[in-house]
Amino acid sequence: MNRLRGLGLVGWLLLAGVAGCATAPMPPSESTMTIVRSQQNQLEARVASGHLTRAQARELLYGKLGEVQPPLPDLGHLVEFRRQVTAQVEAKTLTPEQAESRLAARESEMIARWEEMAAQYAQEQRAVQRLQNEYERGYKDQRQMEQTIKTLPRLP
């Protein structure tokens, strides 16, 4: 129990962060989302140039999304939505154009959400790092002050 008292603010923040990560899915990093967005743009360019069909590009995109580690939150929901839209096209309740529009909107929404999650997570990590640096700086200053006090002559 004495060890827990010595954690301080930064220790408790880090402990709370670790405990929170165990219950919630890990958000993607900003660099991961930059890569995902870049790959999406490259695939769109290949579709525009006629090298790929929309279906081929979407299949490649979903393959890349599935490779992201840690897994993207709610990717399974997006995949399921895609299956439902495909089934609706096959059942002729949606036209291919309507399906494309719905899929593009949902994909764009999910990628934007992942980018927001990544930005928020990065901001939180920078705040924790700043607090940890301040804590360590204060600890170092305190130790130096204690050493200085020890070297001062004692009064009779």
Rosetta blueprint (number, residue, H / E / L):
1 M L
2 N H
3 R H
4 L H
5 R H
6 G L
7 L L
8 G H
9 L H
10 V H
11 G H
12 W H
13 L H
14 L H
15 L H
16 A H
17 G H
18 V H
19 A H
20 G H
21 C H
22 A H
23 T H
24 A L
25 P L
26 M L
27 P L
28 P L
29 S L
30 E H
31 S H
32 T H
33 M H
34 T H
35 I H
36 V H
37 R H
38 S H
39 Q H
40 Q H
41 N H
42 Q H
43 L H
44 E H
45 A H
46 R H
47 V H
48 A H
49 S L
50 G L
51 H L
52 L L
53 T L
54 R H
55 A H
56 Q H
57 A H
58 R H
59 E H
60 L H
61 L H
62 Y H
63 G H
64 K H
65 L H
66 G H
67 E H
68 V L
69 Q L
70 P L
71 P L
72 L L
73 P L
74 D L
75 L H
76 G H
77 H H
78 L H
79 V H
80 E H
81 F H
82 R H
83 R H
84 Q H
85 V H
86 T H
87 A H
88 Q H
89 V H
90 E H
91 A L
92 K L
93 T L
94 L L
95 T L
96 P H
97 E H
98 Q H
99 A H
100 E H
101 S H
102 R H
103 L H
104 A H
105 A H
106 R H
107 E H
108 S H
109 E H
110 M H
111 I H
112 A H
113 R H
114 W H
115 E H
116 E H
117 M H
118 A H
119 A H
120 Q H
121 Y H
122 A H
123 Q H
124 E H
125 Q H
126 R H
127 A H
128 V H
129 Q H
130 R H
131 L H
132 Q H
133 N H
134 E H
135 Y H
136 E H
137 R H
138 G H
139 Y H
140 K H
141 D H
142 Q H
143 R H
144 Q H
145 M H
146 E H
147 Q H
148 T H
149 I H
150 K H
151 T H
152 L L
153 P L
154 R L
155 L L
156 P L
